[in-house]
């Protein structure tokens, strides 16, 4: 949940954007956010202390920037969903022309089936 939601302040689309940023972070890092903290500790870390999520240094800078902006503690500084879609489209076009990282590796879906 967004910090403002945890503080029982007014929530709007920007609160959903924070949550979307957490999902992007999870997809990117393949980790559980605030792992090792219980619900009350997460509420304090996010709602009171504005504790963010660290993005690994090896993440593409544009991708990392998008995640960081979604996770901004100030709602008015977060992008709109329209801006996010535009940036995702730009990133998609950029990555379409990049070779796969591991051409011979199997997808995670294939690995689970075996």
N, C-alpha and C positions, 0 to 999 in steps of 0.2 A: 504494500500500500504506500501511497505517496505520503511524504512527511506531513502535509497539511491535513490529510485525512486522519492520520494518527493523532494529530493535535485537535481534532474535531473542529477544524476551520472549514470555510467554504470550499467545496470541491467542484470541479468542472472537467471539461475535456482534457485539460492539462494534467489532471490527476491520473487519467487513463494513460496519458503519454508517459508518465513516470513508470507506471506498471508495464507498459510496452517496452520501455528501456530495460527493465529488469529481465523481461523475456529475451530481449536481444542479447543481454549480458549472459544469460544462461546458455543460449544457443552458441554463443561465441566461445565461452570458456568451458562449456560442458561441466559446470560446477553448480552446486546448490548455493544460492545467495545467503550470506550471513550464517554459513554452516557452523554448527556447534553452539548457536545461540537458541534459547527457547523463545517462545512468542513474546513474552514480556521484555526480554532483553532486546529483541529486534525492534519492538515498539519504542524503547528508549533510545537505541542506537540510531534509528531512522527519524523518529518523531521529535526527539529532544536534542540529540547530539549531531544531527544531520550527517551521520556516517554514511559515506558513499561506498560504492563497490569498485575495487581496483581492477583496471583493465590491463591485461598483460601487455608488455612493451612490444611483443611481436605481432600484435593485431594491427591490421592495415590502419594507417592514421585517419583516413576519412571515415572508416567504419567506427573506429574508437571515438572520433569526434561526435558522430551521430549518437552513439550510446551515451556519452558524457552529457550531451545537451538534453537528451531525454531524461536523464537522471539528475538534472540540476535541482537543487533544493528550493530554488525560487521558481514557482509555477510560471510566472510571466516571462522567464528566460527560456522556457522549454519551447521547442518548435511545435508548430501545428501539425496535424496529421497530413494536411496537404503538403507542407514542406517536407515532411518525412517521406511521403510517397515520391515526390520529385527527386529527392536525394537517393532513395532506393533505386529509382529508375536509372539515374546517372551511374550509380555503383554497379547495377546489373549490366549496363552497356559496357562498362569498363572491364568487368570480370569475364564477360563473354569472350573476350579476345585474349584471355590469359590461358596458358596451358594448364591442365590439371596438375595438382601438386604430386599426386601419386597415380600415375597412369595405370599401373598394374595392380593397384590395391582394390579390394572388393568393397562395396558399399556396406555400411553398418547393417542394412537390412539383409544383405546376402550373408554376412557373418553370423547373424542371429539364426538364420535358417539352418545353417550347417551344423 
